[in-house]
Amino acid sequence: MSENKTTSVTSPTESTARTIIALTNPKSSSNVGGAMRAAGCYDAQKVVYSGDRFNRAVRLAADTQKVHEIVPLVHYEDLLTALEPGMKLVCVDLIEGAIPLPNFEHPENAMYLFGPEDGTIKQQVINKADAVVYIPTIGCMNLAASVNVVLYDKLAKSQQHQLDNDLIKKSRDRNNKIKVKELKYQKNTIKEAKRLELEKLNASK
């Protein structure tokens, strides 16, 4: 195991949930950079990768917000050794018999293992997975896009996501002062979202 010297091991939040993104022998620095950006946006704690095709871990082409200073990027000879105690292994690939992502219930602590851009996850790894998931698209998405979709799906199904203007103000470009006019459809949509959030909160008590 080798860790990029420019990375930090500090978790970006107080959440007890743990999420690791595992990339199988990635070849594109932009895809790894995109995965790092997704990890920072969706509160994953670490990105790990295997193989020797990616050797530009310090200067990531797509890492425009220096996410590598917050989210560790670590190389492992065997990605399965990156699994932490109590963590589930979720393989994400177009595998026959896999669960479609919309139907998947995410474990709180999980390592999401993705196949390479030009290949698939090996059978022996699939055999050790706690779950195998696929994204139901026509054709296949690139690696970084797949990481974003899976992490967003986990966030959307969790109890921890934030739905208000404070998040928008914190995340948007500082020069963005645009506001949406109050429209009937928008008001009803926000009202329904808040109602669903309240139902989820009450159900969890």
C-alpha positions in Angstrom: 0.0 0.0 0.0 1.3 3.4 -0.9 -0.3 6.8 0.0 0.1 10.0 -2.0 2.2 12.4 0.1 0.0 15.4 -0.7 -3.2 13.8 0.8 -4.7 14.2 4.2 -6.4 11.5 6.2 -8.8 13.9 7.9 -12.5 13.1 7.3 -14.4 16.1 5.9 -17.5 15.6 8.2 -18.6 14.4 11.6 -20.6 11.6 10.1 -20.0 8.1 11.5 -20.8 6.5 8.1 -17.8 5.4 6.1 -17.6 5.3 2.3 -14.6 4.2 0.2 -14.4 4.4 -3.5 -12.2 1.6 -5.1 -11.0 1.9 -8.7 -9.7 -1.2 -10.4 -6.5 -0.4 -12.4 -7.7 3.0 -13.7 -5.9 4.4 -16.8 -7.2 7.9 -17.0 -6.1 10.7 -14.8 -9.2 12.7 -15.6 -11.4 9.8 -14.5 -9.5 9.5 -11.2 -9.7 13.2 -10.8 -13.5 13.1 -11.4 -13.8 10.3 -8.9 -11.9 12.3 -6.4 -14.2 15.3 -7.0 -17.2 13.1 -6.5 -15.8 11.7 -3.3 -15.4 15.3 -2.0 -18.9 16.4 -3.0 -20.7 13.3 -1.6 -18.6 12.9 1.6 -16.7 9.7 0.8 -13.7 9.3 3.1 -11.2 7.8 0.8 -10.4 6.8 -2.8 -8.2 3.8 -3.4 -6.9 2.3 -6.6 -5.0 -0.7 -7.9 -2.7 -1.3 -10.8 0.2 0.7 -12.3 -1.5 2.5 -15.2 -2.3 5.5 -13.2 0.9 7.2 -12.0 0.0 10.8 -11.9 -1.8 10.8 -8.5 -0.4 14.2 -7.3 -1.5 16.4 -10.2 -4.9 15.3 -11.1 -6.2 16.8 -14.4 -9.8 17.1 -13.2 -9.2 17.9 -9.6 -9.9 21.6 -10.0 -10.8 22.2 -6.3 -7.8 20.4 -4.8 -10.0 17.6 -3.3 -6.8 15.5 -2.9 -6.0 17.8 0.1 -9.2 16.5 1.8 -9.8 13.0 0.5 -6.9 10.6 0.6 -5.9 8.8 -2.6 -4.2 5.5 -1.7 -2.7 2.8 -3.9 -3.3 -0.9 -3.0 -1.9 -4.0 -4.6 -5.1 -5.7 -3.6 -8.2 -3.5 -3.3 -9.9 -6.0 -1.0 -7.3 -5.3 1.7 -8.7 -1.7 1.8 -12.0 -3.0 3.3 -12.4 -1.7 6.9 -13.9 -3.8 9.7 -17.7 -3.9 9.4 -17.7 -2.5 5.9 -19.6 -4.1 3.0 -18.1 -4.7 -0.4 -20.3 -3.4 -3.2 -19.1 -4.1 -6.7 -20.5 -1.8 -9.4 -20.4 -3.2 -13.0 -22.5 -4.5 -15.8 -22.7 -8.0 -14.4 -25.5 -10.5 -15.2 -27.6 -11.0 -12.0 -26.6 -7.7 -10.5 -29.1 -5.5 -8.7 -30.3 -2.4 -10.6 -29.2 0.7 -8.7 -32.7 2.2 -8.2 -33.7 -0.9 -6.3 -30.5 -1.1 -4.1 -30.6 -0.4 -0.4 -27.1 1.1 0.5 -25.3 -0.2 3.6 -24.2 2.6 5.9 -20.6 1.6 5.7 -19.5 0.4 2.2 -16.6 0.2 -0.2 -17.9 0.7 -3.8 -15.5 -1.2 -6.1 -15.6 -0.2 -9.8 -14.1 -2.0 -12.8 -11.5 -0.5 -15.1 -12.5 1.7 -18.1 -11.6 -1.0 -20.6 -12.5 -4.1 -18.7 -14.6 -5.6 -15.9 -14.2 -6.8 -12.3 -12.7 -10.2 -12.0 -14.9 -13.1 -11.1 -13.0 -13.9 -7.9 -13.7 -10.4 -6.6 -17.4 -10.6 -7.6 -17.6 -13.9 -5.6 -16.5 -12.1 -2.5 -18.9 -9.1 -2.8 -21.7 -8.5 -0.4 -23.7 -7.0 -3.3 -23.2 -6.4 -7.0 -25.0 -3.4 -8.5 -25.4 -2.0 -12.0 -26.5 1.4 -13.3 -29.4 0.8 -15.8 -28.4 2.9 -18.7 -28.4 2.3 -22.4 -24.7 1.7 -23.0 -22.1 2.3 -20.4 -21.0 5.5 -18.6 -17.4 6.4 -18.0 -15.8 5.7 -14.7 -16.1 9.1 -13.1 -19.8 9.5 -14.1 -20.5 6.1 -12.6 -18.9 7.1 -9.3 -21.0 10.3 -9.2 -24.3 8.4 -9.9 -23.7 5.8 -7.2 -22.7 8.3 -4.6 -25.6 10.6 -5.4 -28.0 7.6 -5.2 -26.7 6.8 -1.7 -27.1 10.4 -0.6 -30.6 10.7 -2.0 -31.7 7.5 -0.2 -30.0 8.5 3.1 -31.3 10.5 6.1 -28.3 12.8 6.1 -28.7 15.0 3.0 -29.5 18.7 3.2 -32.3 20.3 1.2 -32.2 24.0 1.6 -30.7 27.3 0.3 -27.9 27.2 2.9 -26.3 24.2 1.0 -26.7 26.0 -2.3 -25.0 29.2 -1.0 -22.2 27.1 0.5 -21.6 25.1 -2.7 -22.1 27.5 -5.6 -19.7 29.9 -7.2 -19.3 33.1 -5.2 -20.4 35.2 -8.2 -23.7 33.3 -8.6 -26.5 35.4 -7.1 -29.3 34.1 -9.3 -32.6 33.2 -7.7 -35.6 31.2 -8.9 -39.0 32.9 -8.9 -41.7 31.3 -6.8 -43.7 29.2 -9.2 -46.7 27.0 -8.4 -44.9 23.8 -9.5 -41.8 24.7 -7.6 -43.7 25.5 -4.4 -45.6 22.2 -4.6 -42.4 20.3 -5.3 -40.6 21.7 -2.3 -43.6 21.2 -0.1 -43.8 17.5 -1.2 -40.1 17.1 -0.6 -40.4 18.4 2.9 -43.4 16.2 3.6 -41.4 13.1 2.5 -38.5 14.1 4.6 -40.8 14.4 7.7 -42.3 11.0 7.0 -38.8 9.4 6.8 -37.8 11.1 10.0 -40.9 9.9 11.9 -40.5 6.4 10.5 -36.9 6.2 11.8 -37.9 7.1 15.4 
